[in-house]
């Protein structure tokens, strides 16, 4: 089986490839890479590399020749994400690819999302299911890796200010989700299944503050503020208004319970318990 990993040099794609190389021969792995300067590093692993992006249909066609399975790692929101996803899916079908896997998001209810960009994940899922291709959907929880960005560089001095209320998230490490995805792709193929990769516990920002306090020896408090107070605190930092709006929408979904569903899919596909919040924070904050 030939597996093509798109977005292969991103953090998630790199983790997928790292595990694939342990499970299957390098000659059975292909990679789609956007930046030319990153090609040699992937090639050195024995992987076949194609340069291109989701807007370049010719590059997609070249990369998908003789490929059985495509892992579509979701595009960023800088361009027309839905069209980019359709380009990958349509090209896969046209090229005779049998299987497609997609990195979606673990949200409880698509009809009540505050963060509307998340709806594009579900629209992509719908498009894949209607394509006739065999599929695997990986609904990944929010990366634990984003917590240093969420709580800010001065968290040990100022505490945590977020408009997330008592909401919880099943935070898991991106690297472990990539590992689990690679295990599924190399051992099971695409069997029209949807996996929800979450941690074995859901964590609030109170839990994050408590863990950071224990790890650092400095008292960290969580202050659940309203949206307007949060915006007033953030604007002086120079954060662009569209980014600030996204952060507010993320927090609103957390407050509304969109991110707290727990499954054991990640544990099963890793073959071990996922890294806990405390263990992850220790690494992420170098404590």
N, C-alpha and C positions, 0 to 999 in steps of 0.2 A: 504494500500500500504506500502511495506517495501522498504525503500531507504537506499542504501549503499553509504557512503561518503568515498572515498579513500583519502589518504593524510590528514587525519582528524585532525591532530595536528599542521599542518602548519598554517600560518596566514590566508590564504584564506579558508582552510577547517574549521578552528575554527569559522570563521565568518559565514560560511554556517550553521554549526551546531547550533550556537547561535540563528539564526533566525528560523531554522527548529523546534527547541524546543518550540518556541512561536506559531508555526503554527499547529504542529501535535504532537501526544503523543510520548514520548521518546521511547516507546516500538516499534514504527514503524521506528526507526532510527538505522542503524548499522554503524560501523566505522571500517576502516582498518587502523591500526596504526603500524608504523615501529619500534618505540622505546618502549621497554618493560616498561621502567620507566614512560611512559606517559599513560599507560593503565588505571590505577586506577582512574586518574582524569576524564577520559571520562566515565568510568563505573559508577562513583558516580552520574552522571547525569541521570542514568537509561537507558543508551544506551548499546546495545550489541556490544562488541568490539572483533575484531580479529587481531592477530598480524601477520604481514607479509608485503611483498613488491611486486612490480610488476614483479620481477624475480622469485618469488615463486608461481608457478602455483597451487600447492597443497593448499597453504594458500588462494589463490584467489578463488579456488573452494569451500573451506569451508565457506568463507565469503559470497559467492553469493548464497548459498543454500536458497531457499524460498524468494529470493529478486526479486522485480519487476523492480526497477530502480537503476542503478549504475551511480554515478557521478564520472567520471574519471578526477581528477585534474592532469594536465600535469606534467610529470616527469621532474626532473632536468636534466642537461646535463652531469652528471658525468659518466653515463653508456650508454648503447645502448638504447636511448630513444624510437626510433621507435619500437624496439622489445618489450620493456616493454609495450608500448601502445597496440601493437598487442596482447600481452599476456592477457591483461585485456579485450579487445574486444572479442577475441576468446573464453575466458573462460565464458564471459557473455552469448554469443550465445550458447555455449555447456551446460550451466547451466540452460537454459530456462528463462533467464532474458529477459523481454520484451522491456525495454527502457534503453538507455544510453545517458548521457549528458557529454559534454566535454568542458574543459576550454581552448579555443583557444585564438588567438590574433587579435585585430582589426587593420589590415593593409590594405592599399588601393589596392595594386597590387602585387600578389605573384610572378609575372614573372620578377619584377625589384627590388627585395629585395637585399640589401647589406648584411644584417644579415642573413646568410644562415640557421642558426638554426631555424629561424622563418618559413622557408619552411616546417619543420617537423610538424608544427601545421596543415598546409594545407594538408599534406600527411595523417595525422591522421584523419582529417575530411573526406578525400576521402575514407579511409579504413572503417570508421564508416558507411558512406552512402552506401558502397558496401556490408556491413555485413547483411543487411536485418532487422536490429534492428530499432525500432522507435528511433529517436534521437532528441536531442536539442543541438545546438552548441552555446556556449557563447563566442563570440569574445570580449575579454576584452581589453580596452585601457591600455596604460602604467600607472602603479601605480604612483599616486602622492607621495606615501610613499617613493619612491626611490630618490626623489629630494635632500634630505640631503646628500645622497651618491654621486649623480651626481655633485653637486656644491661644495662639500668638506667642511670640518670642519672649514676652515679659510675664508669662503665666505665673512664675514663681514669685514675682513681685506684686502683681495686680490681681491674681486669681482669674477665674473664667467667667466671661460675660457672654451669654448666648440666649437668644429668644426661643429656646427649645423646651421650656417648661420641665416637666418630669419625664419627657419622652426618652425612649431607649433605642439603642442601635446594636445589632449583632455584629459589631466590628470584627473583622478578620484581616489578617495580613495578605496583601496583594500577592506576595510570593507564594503563599500556600494555596491560594485560589488558582494561580497559574499552574502549580504542581498538580493539583487535583484535575484540572482540565486536561493536562497532558496525559495523565493516567487514563482518563476516560477515552481520549482519542486514540491512544496506542493500544489499549486493551479491549475496548468494547466497540469502537466504531460509532456510527450514528444510527440510533434505533428509535428515532422520533420521541425522544424523552426530553423532559425539562428538569434540570437540577437547580435547586436553590442552595447556593453555597453560603452558609452563615456560620457564625461561631456557635458554641454550645450554650451560650448565655448572652443575654441582652444587657447592655450597659448604658446607664444614664450619665450625664455630665457630673452628677454628684459622685458616681462611682469613679469617674476619671479623676476628679479632684482628690478623692480619698486615696486612690492609687498613687498619684503624683506626690501627695503629702508623705505617704509611707516610704516611697522610694527616695525622695530628696531630703527628708527631714525638715522641710519647710512647709508651713501650713498653706495649703491651697484651697480656696473656697470657690464654690460655684454660685454665681449670681444669676438666676433666671430672670432676665429683663424682658420688657415688652419690645416690640419691633421698633418703635420710634426712638426709644432710648438707645437701643443697639445701633441704629443708623446714625444717631448723633455722636456716639462714641467712635464709630468707624470712619466717618467722613474726614476728620482731620488727619487720618493716616494716609490719605491720598488714594485710597482704593477706588478704582473706576466704578461709576454708578451701576453699569450692567453687572459687574462682578459682585457688588454689594447686594444687588437684587437676587442674584443666584444663591448667595449665602443665606439670605433671609428665607428663600423658598426651600432650601435644604433643611433649615431649622424648623420651618413650619411643618414639613412632612414628618420630621422626627417627632415633633410635639404631638402630631396627629396619629402617631403609632404606625406610620407606613414602613418603618425600618426595623421593627422589633420581632418579626416572625423567626422562630428558631426551628431549624431542621438538623438532621444528622448526616445530610448528604456530604458535606465537606469532610467530616470525620471518616466516613466510610470510604471515600475516594482517596483520602490521604493515607488511610490505614493507621491513623493515630489521632489523638485529640488535637484540635487546632490550638495554636498559641493563645494563651489567655490575655486579657487586657493588661494585667500587671506585667507579665513577661514581655509583652509587645512594647509597652511604654518604656520599660527599662532599656530596651534596645534602641527605640526610636529617639529617646531623649538622652541616650548615653549616660544612664544613671547607674 
